[in-house]
């Protein structure tokens, strides 16, 4: 999977993708985009980390950094809707249907997202979707909502604003358009 993946910039495309998924797979898209975690951290979430909670405390595998994530109202709704009460707190949220008490693999998560983008009819438009697209979409949504780039940079644990802008897919053309839109 050496191909570059991109954020899902259009809210319409994101919603098409969301509607192409259900259950656990829809939750994968939702939480991946809402939390901005790397897939390796997302897949290790247990039901008890989410059900009935307002916050998630997670130590990132890659950087060993503790992150505290506050759940938005829409995230709480999705958790309530897609995590049934008959699942134990120590079960994985994204449990493999193969059994064995393991989460789905990165490869399976990749397949789920790519298949959904094809079903949603957005694959050709936005290019390759990968598990990292969720994290990039998280950063892009923050940027789109006016969150300061240095804060996004910190949340993604990047070393420069330039790296963050490139990561979330902000192009020179988009920056130029933003400047052109300012009327004085």
Steps between C-alpha positions, in 0.01 A plus 500: 500500500770747403247708305425840645154532650297817538250654738132492410457876456139520383238454773265363235757234403562420867127451557474278191781291641338490844171386344683220316599354839311366798561362846860453601629621163307827518639551849852446362452789257334723760747448784801503269394841374383638836802388704787540253676193635733285295331177394729298729356689799142505374486123454609435860199682650287291731126540553558621859722782368196647326168381639357746752813718482554868423878478457755257363845476659737322264876466481600511133711203394724691261592802713415364847311826555187505717201647319174598660213520252168656591198343331275729298122451523496332157775257607301411812191434283696275263652305790158452658350393167772259387632342818240260630442438868568128467869556421749479788709805599822310429397405143658689214280765341619384159502129579595263225212289377753215482473476879799439722449818702702714261428826321483523123836549330626817333460322166137416577432861605656616172276262302189615687571866421594443135197282435275764658653780289427295187141426611455870581621595152778726628807280442571637151452858614724509804754232424626236734336481839699339772492470873712815519230691307301508824777675692558740209125574482508577875776757444326646195168541688677681783668732248170557320336589833758769567718320753844660502755306296745488792237327713429247222874451462524421871201263493650308208845516662663661196820704510398780261196687372611423145501126575149526646361699205642246255373211714141626505512579130496878506645601166659824385189559287273476805721744687488741204120468483478585870704817447291594195179462700594776745320824415633815666 
